[in-house]
Amino acid sequence: MKIDFNKMTKAELRAYVVAHPQDKAAFYAFVDRFTSVASPETFTMLQSPAEIAEIDHLIREKVEQMQTE
């Protein structure tokens, strides 16, 4: 019996891939599903320790904000 990955929700497909890491068809369906909705925006590499520190600070602020919501 072949599983129809298109009928699975994203959460179901992710859970299936985690439970069946040897299933390459499921993995490819998972990657296709998530990359089809991913933003094509790219970012340049951080160039200085100050830029890295600023990004670290912004990420920590966002995590703290999410934890208090």
N, CA, C and O atoms as a Tripos MOL2 file, in Angstrom:
@<TRIPOS>MOLECULE
protein
  276   275    69     0     0
PROTEIN
NO_CHARGES

@<TRIPOS>ATOM
      1 N           0.8380   -1.1760    0.0000 N.3       1 MET1
      2 CA          0.0000    0.0000    0.0000 C.3       1 MET1
      3 C           0.8860    1.2440    0.0000 C.2       1 MET1
      4 O           1.7480    1.3910    0.8660 O.2       1 MET1
      5 N           0.6820    2.1250   -0.9520 N.am      2 LYS2
      6 CA          1.4720    3.3450   -1.0580 C.3       2 LYS2
      7 C           0.7630    4.4690   -0.3100 C.2       2 LYS2
      8 O          -0.4460    4.6560   -0.4470 O.2       2 LYS2
      9 N           1.5200    5.2040    0.4710 N.am      3 ILE3
     10 CA          0.9730    6.2990    1.2630 C.3       3 ILE3
     11 C           0.9230    7.5570    0.4020 C.2       3 ILE3
     12 O           1.8790    7.8700   -0.3080 O.2       3 ILE3
     13 N          -0.1930    8.2720    0.4690 N.am      4 ASP4
     14 CA         -0.3380    9.5250   -0.2770 C.3       4 ASP4
     15 C           0.0950   10.6760    0.6360 C.2       4 ASP4
     16 O          -0.6700   11.1320    1.4860 O.2       4 ASP4
     17 N           1.3210   11.1310    0.4490 N.am      5 PHE5
     18 CA          1.8580   12.1860    1.2960 C.3       5 PHE5
     19 C           1.1380   13.5170    1.0770 C.2       5 PHE5
     20 O           1.1430   14.3730    1.9610 O.2       5 PHE5
     21 N           0.5240   13.6960   -0.0860 N.am      6 ASN6
     22 CA         -0.1950   14.9360   -0.3830 C.3       6 ASN6
     23 C          -1.4370   15.1020    0.4840 C.2       6 ASN6
     24 O          -1.9100   16.2240    0.6700 O.2       6 ASN6
     25 N          -1.9670   14.0230    1.0080 N.am      7 LYS7
     26 CA         -3.1550   14.0980    1.8560 C.3       7 LYS7
     27 C          -2.8080   14.3650    3.3140 C.2       7 LYS7
     28 O          -3.6930   14.6400    4.1250 O.2       7 LYS7
     29 N          -1.5240   14.2840    3.6490 N.am      8 MET8
     30 CA         -1.0920   14.5190    5.0330 C.3       8 MET8
     31 C          -0.9290   16.0080    5.2890 C.2       8 MET8
     32 O          -0.5690   16.7700    4.3910 O.2       8 MET8
     33 N          -1.2000   16.4130    6.5300 N.am      9 THR9
     34 CA         -0.8850   17.7780    6.9210 C.3       9 THR9
     35 C           0.6340   17.8840    7.0610 C.2       9 THR9
     36 O           1.3360   16.8730    7.0600 O.2       9 THR9
     37 N           1.1300   19.1050    7.1810 N.am     10 LYS10
     38 CA          2.5760   19.2850    7.3750 C.3      10 LYS10
     39 C           3.0560   18.5720    8.6330 C.2      10 LYS10
     40 O           4.1120   17.9400    8.6390 O.2      10 LYS10
     41 N           2.2660   18.6820    9.6970 N.am     11 ALA11
     42 CA          2.6430   18.0520   10.9670 C.3      11 ALA11
     43 C           2.6590   16.5310   10.8280 C.2      11 ALA11
     44 O           3.5680   15.8720   11.3330 O.2      11 ALA11
     45 N           1.6700   15.9770   10.1540 N.am     12 GLU12
     46 CA          1.6170   14.5310    9.9560 C.3      12 GLU12
     47 C           2.7930   14.0490    9.1060 C.2      12 GLU12
     48 O           3.4080   13.0240    9.3990 O.2      12 GLU12
     49 N           3.0910   14.8060    8.0510 N.am     13 LEU13
     50 CA          4.1920   14.4260    7.1730 C.3      13 LEU13
     51 C           5.5190   14.4900    7.9260 C.2      13 LEU13
     52 O           6.3590   13.6010    7.7840 O.2      13 LEU13
     53 N           5.7050   15.5280    8.7160 N.am     14 ARG14
     54 CA          6.9410   15.6490    9.4990 C.3      14 ARG14
     55 C           7.0660   14.4800   10.4730 C.2      14 ARG14
     56 O           8.1370   13.8860   10.6010 O.2      14 ARG14
     57 N           5.9870   14.1560   11.1490 N.am     15 ALA15
     58 CA          6.0040   13.0430   12.0980 C.3      15 ALA15
     59 C           6.3170   11.7320   11.3790 C.2      15 ALA15
     60 O           7.0530   10.8960   11.9030 O.2      15 ALA15
     61 N           5.7670   11.5540   10.1990 N.am     16 TYR16
     62 CA          6.0240   10.3320    9.4370 C.3      16 TYR16
     63 C           7.5050   10.2460    9.0590 C.2      16 TYR16
     64 O           8.1220    9.1870    9.1820 O.2      16 TYR16
     65 N           8.0690   11.3600    8.6010 N.am     17 VAL17
     66 CA          9.4810   11.3720    8.2070 C.3      17 VAL17
     67 C          10.3730   11.0670    9.4070 C.2      17 VAL17
     68 O          11.3490   10.3260    9.2830 O.2      17 VAL17
     69 N          10.0480   11.6260   10.5540 N.am     18 VAL18
     70 CA         10.8320   11.3610   11.7640 C.3      18 VAL18
     71 C          10.7300    9.8850   12.1570 C.2      18 VAL18
     72 O          11.7200    9.2800   12.5670 O.2      18 VAL18
     73 N           9.5450    9.3160   12.0310 N.am     19 ALA19
     74 CA          9.3360    7.9160   12.4090 C.3      19 ALA19
     75 C           9.8840    6.9280   11.3790 C.2      19 ALA19
     76 O          10.1660    5.7750   11.7060 O.2      19 ALA19
     77 N          10.0340    7.3880   10.1260 N.am     20 HIS20
     78 CA         10.4860    6.5110    9.0430 C.3      20 HIS20
     79 C          11.6460    7.1710    8.2810 C.2      20 HIS20
     80 O          11.4880    7.5170    7.1100 O.2      20 HIS20
     81 N          12.8010    7.3480    8.9220 N.am     21 PRO21
     82 CA         13.9090    8.0690    8.2860 C.3      21 PRO21
     83 C          14.4530    7.3820    7.0360 C.2      21 PRO21
     84 O          15.1370    8.0250    6.2390 O.2      21 PRO21
     85 N          14.1750    6.1230    6.8470 N.am     22 GLN22
     86 CA         14.6670    5.4090    5.6690 C.3      22 GLN22
     87 C          13.7720    5.6170    4.4440 C.2      22 GLN22
     88 O          14.1620    5.2440    3.3380 O.2      22 GLN22
     89 N          12.5930    6.1960    4.6120 N.am     23 ASP23
     90 CA         11.6480    6.3880    3.5130 C.3      23 ASP23
     91 C          12.0280    7.6450    2.7300 C.2      23 ASP23
     92 O          11.6470    8.7560    3.0980 O.2      23 ASP23
     93 N          12.7810    7.4550    1.6500 N.am     24 LYS24
     94 CA         13.2670    8.5870    0.8640 C.3      24 LYS24
     95 C          12.1350    9.3330    0.1740 C.2      24 LYS24
     96 O          12.1980   10.5560    0.0410 O.2      24 LYS24
     97 N          11.1050    8.6270   -0.2670 N.am     25 ALA25
     98 CA          9.9730    9.2860   -0.9200 C.3      25 ALA25
     99 C           9.2890   10.2550    0.0410 C.2      25 ALA25
    100 O           8.8920   11.3510   -0.3530 O.2      25 ALA25
    101 N           9.1530    9.8490    1.2960 N.am     26 ALA26
    102 CA          8.5460   10.7190    2.3040 C.3      26 ALA26
    103 C           9.4340   11.9310    2.5570 C.2      26 ALA26
    104 O           8.9450   13.0540    2.6770 O.2      26 ALA26
    105 N          10.7290   11.6980    2.6360 N.am     27 PHE27
    106 CA         11.6590   12.8090    2.8540 C.3      27 PHE27
    107 C          11.5750   13.8240    1.7220 C.2      27 PHE27
    108 O          11.5110   15.0280    1.9700 O.2      27 PHE27
    109 N          11.5740   13.3400    0.4700 N.am     28 TYR28
    110 CA         11.4910   14.2480   -0.6770 C.3      28 TYR28
    111 C          10.1570   14.9920   -0.6950 C.2      28 TYR28
    112 O          10.1190   16.1730   -1.0380 O.2      28 TYR28
    113 N           9.0790   14.3300   -0.3360 N.am     29 ALA29
    114 CA          7.7730   14.9950   -0.2620 C.3      29 ALA29
    115 C           7.8030   16.0850    0.8070 C.2      29 ALA29
    116 O           7.2560   17.1710    0.6160 O.2      29 ALA29
    117 N           8.4460   15.7830    1.9310 N.am     30 PHE30
    118 CA          8.5760   16.7450    3.0270 C.3      30 PHE30
    119 C           9.3640   17.9780    2.5710 C.2      30 PHE30
    120 O           8.9320   19.1120    2.7840 O.2      30 PHE30
    121 N          10.5040   17.7500    1.9520 N.am     31 VAL31
    122 CA         11.3350   18.8670    1.4910 C.3      31 VAL31
    123 C          10.5950   19.6810    0.4300 C.2      31 VAL31
    124 O          10.6090   20.9110    0.4670 O.2      31 VAL31
    125 N           9.9570   19.0000   -0.5060 N.am     32 ASP32
    126 CA          9.2050   19.7090   -1.5480 C.3      32 ASP32
    127 C           8.1030   20.5750   -0.9460 C.2      32 ASP32
    128 O           7.9040   21.7180   -1.3550 O.2      32 ASP32
    129 N           7.3990   20.0240    0.0190 N.am     33 ARG33
    130 CA          6.2870   20.7590    0.6350 C.3      33 ARG33
    131 C           6.7860   22.0160    1.3390 C.2      33 ARG33
    132 O           6.1840   23.0830    1.2150 O.2      33 ARG33
    133 N           7.8800   21.8900    2.0750 N.am     34 PHE34
    134 CA          8.3570   23.0270    2.8530 C.3      34 PHE34
    135 C           9.1270   24.0440    2.0210 C.2      34 PHE34
    136 O           9.0680   25.2380    2.3130 O.2      34 PHE34
    137 N           9.8360   23.6110    1.0100 N.am     35 THR35
    138 CA         10.5620   24.5700    0.1840 C.3      35 THR35
    139 C           9.6390   25.3010   -0.7750 C.2      35 THR35
    140 O           9.9730   26.3930   -1.2360 O.2      35 THR35
    141 N           8.4890   24.7240   -1.0840 N.am     36 SER36
    142 CA          7.5520   25.3870   -1.9960 C.3      36 SER36
    143 C           6.9410   26.6330   -1.3680 C.2      36 SER36
    144 O           6.4950   27.5310   -2.0820 O.2      36 SER36
    145 N           6.9180   26.6950   -0.0500 N.am     37 VAL37
    146 CA          6.3430   27.8570    0.6320 C.3      37 VAL37
    147 C           7.4100   28.7140    1.3230 C.2      37 VAL37
    148 O           7.0840   29.6980    1.9880 O.2      37 VAL37
    149 N           8.6660   28.3440    1.1660 N.am     38 ALA38
    150 CA          9.7560   29.0810    1.8160 C.3      38 ALA38
    151 C          10.0080   30.4000    1.0820 C.2      38 ALA38
    152 O           9.8290   30.5030   -0.1320 O.2      38 ALA38
    153 N          10.4110   31.3580    1.8210 N.am     39 SER39
    154 CA         10.7410   32.6610    1.2470 C.3      39 SER39
    155 C          12.0210   32.5430    0.4170 C.2      39 SER39
    156 O          12.9870   31.9140    0.8520 O.2      39 SER39
    157 N          12.0310   33.1390   -0.7610 N.am     40 PRO40
    158 CA         13.2430   33.0970   -1.5820 C.3      40 PRO40
    159 C          14.2870   34.1190   -1.1360 C.2      40 PRO40
    160 O          15.3670   34.2070   -1.7190 O.2      40 PRO40
    161 N          13.9600   34.8830   -0.1080 N.am     41 GLU41
    162 CA         14.8660   35.9130    0.3850 C.3      41 GLU41
    163 C          16.1430   35.2890    0.9340 C.2      41 GLU41
    164 O          16.0940   34.3070    1.6740 O.2      41 GLU41
    165 N          17.2670   35.8570    0.5730 N.am     42 THR42
    166 CA         18.5480   35.4080    1.0990 C.3      42 THR42
    167 C          19.2060   36.5540    1.8510 C.2      42 THR42
    168 O          18.8690   37.7200    1.6480 O.2      42 THR42
    169 N          20.1240   36.2180    2.7010 N.am     43 PHE43
    170 CA         20.7990   37.2160    3.5210 C.3      43 PHE43
    171 C          22.3010   37.0850    3.3310 C.2      43 PHE43
    172 O          22.8170   35.9860    3.1310 O.2      43 PHE43
    173 N          22.9910   38.1980    3.3940 N.am     44 THR44
    174 CA         24.4400   38.1730    3.2860 C.3      44 THR44
    175 C          25.0290   37.6540    4.5880 C.2      44 THR44
    176 O          24.4010   37.7320    5.6440 O.2      44 THR44
    177 N          26.2250   37.1320    4.5000 N.am     45 MET45
    178 CA         26.9200   36.6450    5.6960 C.3      45 MET45
    179 C          27.2530   37.8270    6.6030 C.2      45 MET45
    180 O          27.5770   38.9180    6.1330 O.2      45 MET45
    181 N          27.1690   37.5930    7.8860 N.am     46 LEU46
    182 CA         27.5430   38.6270    8.8350 C.3      46 LEU46
    183 C          29.0470   38.8630    8.7140 C.2      46 LEU46
    184 O          29.8220   37.9160    8.5770 O.2      46 LEU46
    185 N          29.4480   40.1190    8.7640 N.am     47 GLN47
    186 CA         30.8300   40.4670    8.4890 C.3      47 GLN47
    187 C          31.6600   40.8250    9.7180 C.2      47 GLN47
    188 O          32.8890   40.8070    9.6640 O.2      47 GLN47
    189 N          30.9980   41.1480   10.8160 N.am     48 SER48
    190 CA         31.7770   41.5920   11.9720 C.3      48 SER48
    191 C          31.2090   41.0020   13.2610 C.2      48 SER48
    192 O          30.0550   40.5750   13.3010 O.2      48 SER48
    193 N          32.0200   40.9820   14.3030 N.am     49 PRO49
    194 CA         31.5230   40.5290   15.6060 C.3      49 PRO49
    195 C          30.3420   41.3750   16.1040 C.2      49 PRO49
    196 O          29.4630   40.8650   16.7980 O.2      49 PRO49
    197 N          30.3250   42.6650   15.7500 N.am     50 ALA50
    198 CA         29.2250   43.5340   16.1690 C.3      50 ALA50
    199 C          27.9170   43.1070   15.5050 C.2      50 ALA50
    200 O          26.8660   43.1200   16.1460 O.2      50 ALA50
    201 N          27.9720   42.7320   14.2300 N.am     51 GLU51
    202 CA         26.7690   42.2550   13.5390 C.3      51 GLU51
    203 C          26.2740   40.9510   14.1540 C.2      51 GLU51
    204 O          25.0710   40.7550   14.3300 O.2      51 GLU51
    205 N          27.1930   40.0760   14.4740 N.am     52 ILE52
    206 CA         26.8320   38.7940   15.0900 C.3      52 ILE52
    207 C          26.1860   39.0470   16.4520 C.2      52 ILE52
    208 O          25.1830   38.4160   16.7870 O.2      52 ILE52
    209 N          26.7480   39.9560   17.2310 N.am     53 ALA53
    210 CA         26.2010   40.2830   18.5490 C.3      53 ALA53
    211 C          24.7990   40.8880   18.4200 C.2      53 ALA53
    212 O          23.9180   40.5800   19.2240 O.2      53 ALA53
    213 N          24.5900   41.7300   17.4340 N.am     54 GLU54
    214 CA         23.2770   42.3490   17.2280 C.3      54 GLU54
    215 C          22.2250   41.3040   16.8620 C.2      54 GLU54
    216 O          21.1130   41.3380   17.3870 O.2      54 GLU54
    217 N          22.5640   40.3870   15.9750 N.am     55 ILE55
    218 CA         21.6320   39.3160   15.5950 C.3      55 ILE55
    219 C          21.3380   38.4270   16.7980 C.2      55 ILE55
    220 O          20.1880   38.0540   17.0280 O.2      55 ILE55
    221 N          22.3600   38.0900   17.5580 N.am     56 ASP56
    222 CA         22.1790   37.2850   18.7700 C.3      56 ASP56
    223 C          21.2080   37.9820   19.7230 C.2      56 ASP56
    224 O          20.3130   37.3490   20.2840 O.2      56 ASP56
    225 N          21.3920   39.2800   19.8980 N.am     57 HIS57
    226 CA         20.5230   40.0680   20.7770 C.3      57 HIS57
    227 C          19.0780   40.0370   20.2730 C.2      57 HIS57
    228 O          18.1580   39.8350   21.0650 O.2      57 HIS57
    229 N          18.8670   40.2320   18.9770 N.am     58 LEU58
    230 CA         17.5210   40.2300   18.4000 C.3      58 LEU58
    231 C          16.8420   38.8650   18.5550 C.2      58 LEU58
    232 O          15.6500   38.7880   18.8510 O.2      58 LEU58
    233 N          17.5960   37.8120   18.3550 N.am     59 ILE59
    234 CA         17.0390   36.4620   18.5070 C.3      59 ILE59
    235 C          16.6340   36.2240   19.9560 C.2      59 ILE59
    236 O          15.5510   35.7060   20.2270 O.2      59 ILE59
    237 N          17.5040   36.6030   20.8810 N.am     60 ARG60
    238 CA         17.1840   36.4110   22.3040 C.3      60 ARG60
    239 C          15.9410   37.2120   22.7090 C.2      60 ARG60
    240 O          15.1130   36.7210   23.4770 O.2      60 ARG60
    241 N          15.8080   38.4400   22.1980 N.am     61 GLU61
    242 CA         14.6270   39.2430   22.4850 C.3      61 GLU61
    243 C          13.3670   38.5520   21.9830 C.2      61 GLU61
    244 O          12.3560   38.5050   22.6850 O.2      61 GLU61
    245 N          13.4280   38.0170   20.7730 N.am     62 LYS62
    246 CA         12.2760   37.3560   20.1770 C.3      62 LYS62
    247 C          11.9000   36.1030   20.9790 C.2      62 LYS62
    248 O          10.7180   35.8540   21.2160 O.2      62 LYS62
    249 N          12.8780   35.3320   21.3880 N.am     63 VAL63
    250 CA         12.6110   34.1160   22.1780 C.3      63 VAL63
    251 C          11.9530   34.4910   23.4970 C.2      63 VAL63
    252 O          10.9770   33.8610   23.9060 O.2      63 VAL63
    253 N          12.4790   35.5110   24.1650 N.am     64 GLU64
    254 CA         11.8910   35.9580   25.4240 C.3      64 GLU64
    255 C          10.4630   36.4490   25.2290 C.2      64 GLU64
    256 O           9.5830   36.1700   26.0420 O.2      64 GLU64
    257 N          10.2450   37.1760   24.1520 N.am     65 GLN65
    258 CA          8.8930   37.6810   23.8480 C.3      65 GLN65
    259 C           7.9250   36.5150   23.6350 C.2      65 GLN65
    260 O           6.7930   36.5500   24.1170 O.2      65 GLN65
    261 N           8.3600   35.5070   22.9290 N.am     66 MET66
    262 CA          7.4970   34.3440   22.6530 C.3      66 MET66
    263 C           7.2030   33.5650   23.9330 C.2      66 MET66
    264 O           6.1200   32.9960   24.0730 O.2      66 MET66
    265 N           8.1440   33.5310   24.8590 N.am     67 GLN67
    266 CA          7.9620   32.7870   26.0980 C.3      67 GLN67
    267 C           6.9770   33.4860   27.0350 C.2      67 GLN67
    268 O           6.3470   32.8290   27.8630 O.2      67 GLN67
    269 N           6.8370   34.7880   26.9180 N.am     68 THR68
    270 CA          5.9360   35.5170   27.7950 C.3      68 THR68
    271 C           4.5300   35.6340   27.2200 C.2      68 THR68
    272 O           3.6140   36.0840   27.9090 O.2      68 THR68
    273 N           4.3540   35.2360   25.9760 N.am     69 GLU69
    274 CA          3.0170   35.3360   25.3560 C.3      69 GLU69
    275 C           2.1420   34.2000   25.7630 C.2      69 GLU69
    276 O           0.9890   34.1250   25.3370 O.2      69 GLU69
@<TRIPOS>BOND
     1     1     2 1
     2     2     3 1
     3     3     4 2
     4     3     5 am
     5     5     6 1
     6     6     7 1
     7     7     8 2
     8     7     9 am
     9     9    10 1
    10    10    11 1
    11    11    12 2
    12    11    13 am
    13    13    14 1
    14    14    15 1
    15    15    16 2
    16    15    17 am
    17    17    18 1
    18    18    19 1
    19    19    20 2
    20    19    21 am
    21    21    22 1
    22    22    23 1
    23    23    24 2
    24    23    25 am
    25    25    26 1
    26    26    27 1
    27    27    28 2
    28    27    29 am
    29    29    30 1
    30    30    31 1
    31    31    32 2
    32    31    33 am
    33    33    34 1
    34    34    35 1
    35    35    36 2
    36    35    37 am
    37    37    38 1
    38    38    39 1
    39    39    40 2
    40    39    41 am
    41    41    42 1
    42    42    43 1
    43    43    44 2
    44    43    45 am
    45    45    46 1
    46    46    47 1
    47    47    48 2
    48    47    49 am
    49    49    50 1
    50    50    51 1
    51    51    52 2
    52    51    53 am
    53    53    54 1
    54    54    55 1
    55    55    56 2
    56    55    57 am
    57    57    58 1
    58    58    59 1
    59    59    60 2
    60    59    61 am
    61    61    62 1
    62    62    63 1
    63    63    64 2
    64    63    65 am
    65    65    66 1
    66    66    67 1
    67    67    68 2
    68    67    69 am
    69    69    70 1
    70    70    71 1
    71    71    72 2
    72    71    73 am
    73    73    74 1
    74    74    75 1
    75    75    76 2
    76    75    77 am
    77    77    78 1
    78    78    79 1
    79    79    80 2
    80    79    81 am
    81    81    82 1
    82    82    83 1
    83    83    84 2
    84    83    85 am
    85    85    86 1
    86    86    87 1
    87    87    88 2
    88    87    89 am
    89    89    90 1
    90    90    91 1
    91    91    92 2
    92    91    93 am
    93    93    94 1
    94    94    95 1
    95    95    96 2
    96    95    97 am
    97    97    98 1
    98    98    99 1
    99    99   100 2
   100    99   101 am
   101   101   102 1
   102   102   103 1
   103   103   104 2
   104   103   105 am
   105   105   106 1
   106   106   107 1
   107   107   108 2
   108   107   109 am
   109   109   110 1
   110   110   111 1
   111   111   112 2
   112   111   113 am
   113   113   114 1
   114   114   115 1
   115   115   116 2
   116   115   117 am
   117   117   118 1
   118   118   119 1
   119   119   120 2
   120   119   121 am
   121   121   122 1
   122   122   123 1
   123   123   124 2
   124   123   125 am
   125   125   126 1
   126   126   127 1
   127   127   128 2
   128   127   129 am
   129   129   130 1
   130   130   131 1
   131   131   132 2
   132   131   133 am
   133   133   134 1
   134   134   135 1
   135   135   136 2
   136   135   137 am
   137   137   138 1
   138   138   139 1
   139   139   140 2
   140   139   141 am
   141   141   142 1
   142   142   143 1
   143   143   144 2
   144   143   145 am
   145   145   146 1
   146   146   147 1
   147   147   148 2
   148   147   149 am
   149   149   150 1
   150   150   151 1
   151   151   152 2
   152   151   153 am
   153   153   154 1
   154   154   155 1
   155   155   156 2
   156   155   157 am
   157   157   158 1
   158   158   159 1
   159   159   160 2
   160   159   161 am
   161   161   162 1
   162   162   163 1
   163   163   164 2
   164   163   165 am
   165   165   166 1
   166   166   167 1
   167   167   168 2
   168   167   169 am
   169   169   170 1
   170   170   171 1
   171   171   172 2
   172   171   173 am
   173   173   174 1
   174   174   175 1
   175   175   176 2
   176   175   177 am
   177   177   178 1
   178   178   179 1
   179   179   180 2
   180   179   181 am
   181   181   182 1
   182   182   183 1
   183   183   184 2
   184   183   185 am
   185   185   186 1
   186   186   187 1
   187   187   188 2
   188   187   189 am
   189   189   190 1
   190   190   191 1
   191   191   192 2
   192   191   193 am
   193   193   194 1
   194   194   195 1
   195   195   196 2
   196   195   197 am
   197   197   198 1
   198   198   199 1
   199   199   200 2
   200   199   201 am
   201   201   202 1
   202   202   203 1
   203   203   204 2
   204   203   205 am
   205   205   206 1
   206   206   207 1
   207   207   208 2
   208   207   209 am
   209   209   210 1
   210   210   211 1
   211   211   212 2
   212   211   213 am
   213   213   214 1
   214   214   215 1
   215   215   216 2
   216   215   217 am
   217   217   218 1
   218   218   219 1
   219   219   220 2
   220   219   221 am
   221   221   222 1
   222   222   223 1
   223   223   224 2
   224   223   225 am
   225   225   226 1
   226   226   227 1
   227   227   228 2
   228   227   229 am
   229   229   230 1
   230   230   231 1
   231   231   232 2
   232   231   233 am
   233   233   234 1
   234   234   235 1
   235   235   236 2
   236   235   237 am
   237   237   238 1
   238   238   239 1
   239   239   240 2
   240   239   241 am
   241   241   242 1
   242   242   243 1
   243   243   244 2
   244   243   245 am
   245   245   246 1
   246   246   247 1
   247   247   248 2
   248   247   249 am
   249   249   250 1
   250   250   251 1
   251   251   252 2
   252   251   253 am
   253   253   254 1
   254   254   255 1
   255   255   256 2
   256   255   257 am
   257   257   258 1
   258   258   259 1
   259   259   260 2
   260   259   261 am
   261   261   262 1
   262   262   263 1
   263   263   264 2
   264   263   265 am
   265   265   266 1
   266   266   267 1
   267   267   268 2
   268   267   269 am
   269   269   270 1
   270   270   271 1
   271   271   272 2
   272   271   273 am
   273   273   274 1
   274   274   275 1
   275   275   276 2
@<TRIPOS>SUBSTRUCTURE
     1 MET1         2 RESIDUE 1 A MET
     2 LYS2         6 RESIDUE 1 A LYS
     3 ILE3        10 RESIDUE 1 A ILE
     4 ASP4        14 RESIDUE 1 A ASP
     5 PHE5        18 RESIDUE 1 A PHE
     6 ASN6        22 RESIDUE 1 A ASN
     7 LYS7        26 RESIDUE 1 A LYS
     8 MET8        30 RESIDUE 1 A MET
     9 THR9        34 RESIDUE 1 A THR
    10 LYS10       38 RESIDUE 1 A LYS
    11 ALA11       42 RESIDUE 1 A ALA
    12 GLU12       46 RESIDUE 1 A GLU
    13 LEU13       50 RESIDUE 1 A LEU
    14 ARG14       54 RESIDUE 1 A ARG
    15 ALA15       58 RESIDUE 1 A ALA
    16 TYR16       62 RESIDUE 1 A TYR
    17 VAL17       66 RESIDUE 1 A VAL
    18 VAL18       70 RESIDUE 1 A VAL
    19 ALA19       74 RESIDUE 1 A ALA
    20 HIS20       78 RESIDUE 1 A HIS
    21 PRO21       82 RESIDUE 1 A PRO
    22 GLN22       86 RESIDUE 1 A GLN
    23 ASP23       90 RESIDUE 1 A ASP
    24 LYS24       94 RESIDUE 1 A LYS
    25 ALA25       98 RESIDUE 1 A ALA
    26 ALA26      102 RESIDUE 1 A ALA
    27 PHE27      106 RESIDUE 1 A PHE
    28 TYR28      110 RESIDUE 1 A TYR
    29 ALA29      114 RESIDUE 1 A ALA
    30 PHE30      118 RESIDUE 1 A PHE
    31 VAL31      122 RESIDUE 1 A VAL
    32 ASP32      126 RESIDUE 1 A ASP
    33 ARG33      130 RESIDUE 1 A ARG
    34 PHE34      134 RESIDUE 1 A PHE
    35 THR35      138 RESIDUE 1 A THR
    36 SER36      142 RESIDUE 1 A SER
    37 VAL37      146 RESIDUE 1 A VAL
    38 ALA38      150 RESIDUE 1 A ALA
    39 SER39      154 RESIDUE 1 A SER
    40 PRO40      158 RESIDUE 1 A PRO
    41 GLU41      162 RESIDUE 1 A GLU
    42 THR42      166 RESIDUE 1 A THR
    43 PHE43      170 RESIDUE 1 A PHE
    44 THR44      174 RESIDUE 1 A THR
    45 MET45      178 RESIDUE 1 A MET
    46 LEU46      182 RESIDUE 1 A LEU
    47 GLN47      186 RESIDUE 1 A GLN
    48 SER48      190 RESIDUE 1 A SER
    49 PRO49      194 RESIDUE 1 A PRO
    50 ALA50      198 RESIDUE 1 A ALA
    51 GLU51      202 RESIDUE 1 A GLU
    52 ILE52      206 RESIDUE 1 A ILE
    53 ALA53      210 RESIDUE 1 A ALA
    54 GLU54      214 RESIDUE 1 A GLU
    55 ILE55      218 RESIDUE 1 A ILE
    56 ASP56      222 RESIDUE 1 A ASP
    57 HIS57      226 RESIDUE 1 A HIS
    58 LEU58      230 RESIDUE 1 A LEU
    59 ILE59      234 RESIDUE 1 A ILE
    60 ARG60      238 RESIDUE 1 A ARG
    61 GLU61      242 RESIDUE 1 A GLU
    62 LYS62      246 RESIDUE 1 A LYS
    63 VAL63      250 RESIDUE 1 A VAL
    64 GLU64      254 RESIDUE 1 A GLU
    65 GLN65      258 RESIDUE 1 A GLN
    66 MET66      262 RESIDUE 1 A MET
    67 GLN67      266 RESIDUE 1 A GLN
    68 THR68      270 RESIDUE 1 A THR
    69 GLU69      274 RESIDUE 1 A GLU
